[in-house]
Amino acid sequence: MAFSERDGTCGRIVYISPTEVELVDDAHYLFRWADSYRRTELADGSVVLGSGRAVIYADIWAAVISDIPKVVLVSLLATLLVVTVAFRKRRALVLVMGTLLVGAAWMTGLLAVVGARLNFLNFIALPITFGIGVDYAVNVMQRYRREGRGSALKAIRETGGAVVLCSLTTVLGYLALVSSVNFAVRSLGVAAVLGEIACLGAAVLVLPATLVWLDRRAGKA
């Protein structure tokens, strides 16, 4: 008989399965399911410890969820430090970091639109996007500063092509992950590609438009 001991006794092994396979994709259900049999106290005072995919996966998720805010914050602060070193003036610093935050906001919005779910692997796309995506705004801003006030359109015309090409090389590398048979790796590729597109769009659209608006406003003043 399946799950019978050598002495013939049965009932020492309990197999637990969700009522619907789709429920496993819900993190809230996963935590409740894992906690329901992680530790069971019997009437005689003995304790039965359960394990399995749900418990292990829930523990991984709990560790990831607790570390995500720390990782994202450290990555953002490190990016801010590098940009501060590159731009001494507060205006340029604010514009570059603002452009990065706009790109990050667009990225999260695109992830919601496509229905991408956060997992223990694809969450690293956000801190990676901070480090790579800010470079596009930095290049545009550096060219603008070199050309002087009123040169936002000239800066994007002469620098935008190089910025787009640089982003495309990164996007093509991430697209290779999208074809992976592993769904976690595939989701990382999707998140990273969307992050690149969002930060690139913010750098070549939002930043130049903001610079033009600020220059016109300064001219009127």
C-alpha positions in Angstrom: 0.0 0.0 0.0 1.3 3.5 -0.8 2.8 5.4 2.2 2.8 2.3 4.4 5.6 1.7 6.9 7.7 -1.5 7.0 5.8 -2.6 10.1 2.5 -2.3 8.1 1.2 0.8 9.8 -0.3 3.6 7.7 -1.3 7.2 8.2 2.0 8.7 9.1 2.3 10.6 5.8 -0.3 13.2 4.8 -0.4 14.5 1.3 -1.9 18.0 0.9 -2.8 19.6 -2.4 -4.6 22.8 -3.3 -8.2 22.6 -4.6 -7.2 24.5 -7.7 -3.7 24.7 -9.3 -4.3 28.4 -10.2 -4.5 29.3 -6.6 -0.8 28.7 -6.1 -0.1 31.8 -8.2 -1.8 33.9 -5.6 0.8 34.8 -2.9 -1.8 35.5 -0.3 -3.2 32.0 -0.8 0.2 30.5 -0.9 1.1 31.9 2.6 -2.2 30.7 4.1 -1.8 27.3 2.6 1.8 26.9 3.8 0.9 28.2 7.3 -2.0 25.8 7.5 0.2 22.7 7.8 3.7 24.1 8.5 3.2 23.3 12.2 0.4 21.1 13.6 0.0 20.4 17.3 -1.8 17.1 18.0 -4.1 16.3 21.0 -1.3 14.4 22.8 1.0 17.4 22.7 3.2 16.2 19.9 4.0 18.5 17.0 4.0 17.6 13.4 6.1 19.7 11.1 5.0 19.9 7.5 7.1 20.8 4.5 6.9 20.7 0.7 6.9 23.1 -2.2 4.4 25.5 -0.7 6.3 25.9 2.6 9.7 26.3 0.8 8.3 28.7 -1.8 6.5 30.8 0.9 9.7 31.1 2.9 11.6 32.3 -0.2 8.8 34.8 -0.9 8.9 36.0 2.7 12.6 36.6 2.5 12.3 38.4 -0.9 9.5 40.6 0.3 11.4 41.7 3.4 14.5 42.5 1.3 12.9 44.2 -1.7 12.5 47.7 0.0 16.1 47.5 1.3 17.5 46.6 -2.1 15.5 49.2 -4.0 16.4 51.9 -1.5 20.1 51.1 -1.5 20.1 51.0 -5.3 18.3 54.3 -5.6 20.7 56.0 -3.0 23.7 54.6 -4.8 22.4 56.0 -8.1 21.7 59.4 -6.5 25.3 59.4 -5.1 26.8 58.8 -8.6 24.6 61.4 -10.2 25.5 63.9 -7.5 29.1 63.4 -8.3 28.5 63.9 -12.0 26.4 67.0 -11.6 27.3 69.6 -9.0 24.4 71.8 -9.8 21.1 71.0 -8.0 19.0 71.8 -11.1 20.7 69.1 -13.2 20.6 66.6 -10.4 16.9 67.1 -9.8 16.1 66.8 -13.6 18.1 63.6 -14.0 16.7 61.9 -10.9 13.2 63.1 -11.8 13.6 61.6 -15.3 14.7 58.3 -13.7 11.7 58.3 -11.3 9.3 59.0 -14.3 10.8 56.0 -16.1 10.5 53.8 -13.0 6.8 54.9 -12.7 6.2 54.1 -16.3 7.9 50.7 -15.9 5.6 49.7 -13.0 2.6 50.9 -15.0 3.6 48.8 -18.0 4.1 45.8 -15.7 0.6 46.3 -14.4 -0.8 46.6 -17.9 0.8 43.4 -19.2 -0.2 41.6 -16.0 3.3 40.7 -15.0 3.6 39.4 -11.4 6.4 40.0 -9.0 8.5 36.9 -8.1 11.8 36.2 -6.4 13.8 36.8 -9.6 12.2 39.6 -11.6 12.1 42.1 -8.7 15.9 42.7 -9.4 14.9 44.4 -12.7 14.0 47.5 -10.7 17.4 48.2 -9.1 19.1 47.2 -12.4 16.9 49.7 -14.2 18.0 52.4 -11.8 21.6 51.8 -12.7 21.2 51.5 -16.4 18.2 53.7 -17.1 19.7 56.8 -15.4 22.6 56.7 -17.9 20.3 57.9 -20.7 19.2 61.0 -18.9 22.8 61.7 -17.8 24.0 61.7 -21.4 21.2 64.0 -22.6 21.8 66.4 -19.7 25.6 66.4 -20.2 25.1 67.4 -23.8 22.6 70.1 -22.9 25.0 71.6 -20.3 27.9 71.6 -22.9 25.8 73.3 -25.5 24.3 75.9 -23.1 20.8 77.2 -22.4 18.3 76.9 -25.2 20.0 73.8 -26.7 17.6 71.1 -25.6 16.4 70.3 -29.1 19.9 70.3 -30.5 21.1 68.1 -27.7 18.4 65.5 -28.3 18.9 65.6 -32.1 22.6 65.0 -31.8 22.7 62.7 -28.8 19.3 61.0 -29.0 20.4 58.5 -31.7 23.4 57.3 -29.6 21.2 57.0 -26.5 18.6 55.0 -28.4 21.2 52.7 -29.9 22.8 52.1 -26.5 19.4 51.2 -25.1 18.6 48.9 -28.0 21.7 46.8 -27.4 20.7 46.3 -23.8 17.1 45.5 -24.9 18.2 42.9 -27.3 20.2 41.2 -24.5 17.1 41.2 -22.3 14.9 39.8 -25.1 17.0 36.7 -25.0 15.6 36.0 -21.5 12.0 36.3 -22.7 12.3 33.1 -24.7 13.5 31.1 -21.7 11.6 28.0 -20.7 11.9 29.1 -17.1 8.9 31.4 -16.3 10.9 33.3 -13.6 13.7 34.1 -16.0 11.2 35.0 -18.7 9.4 37.4 -16.3 12.8 39.0 -15.5 13.4 39.6 -19.2 9.9 41.2 -19.6 10.4 43.4 -16.6 13.9 44.5 -17.7 12.8 45.2 -21.3 9.9 47.3 -20.1 12.2 49.2 -17.7 14.6 50.0 -20.6 11.8 51.2 -22.8 10.3 53.3 -20.0 13.6 55.0 -19.0 14.6 55.5 -22.6 11.2 57.2 -23.3 11.6 59.4 -20.3 15.1 60.4 -21.3 14.4 61.3 -24.9 10.9 62.7 -24.4 10.2 64.0 -20.9 13.7 65.4 -20.1 14.1 67.4 -23.4 10.5 68.7 -23.1 11.1 69.8 -19.5 14.3 71.6 -20.6 12.6 73.4 -23.4 9.8 74.5 -21.0 12.3 75.7 -18.4 14.3 77.6 -21.1 11.2 79.3 -22.5 10.1 80.2 -19.0 13.5 81.7 -18.2 13.4 83.6 -21.4 10.1 85.2 -20.6 11.3 86.1 -17.1 
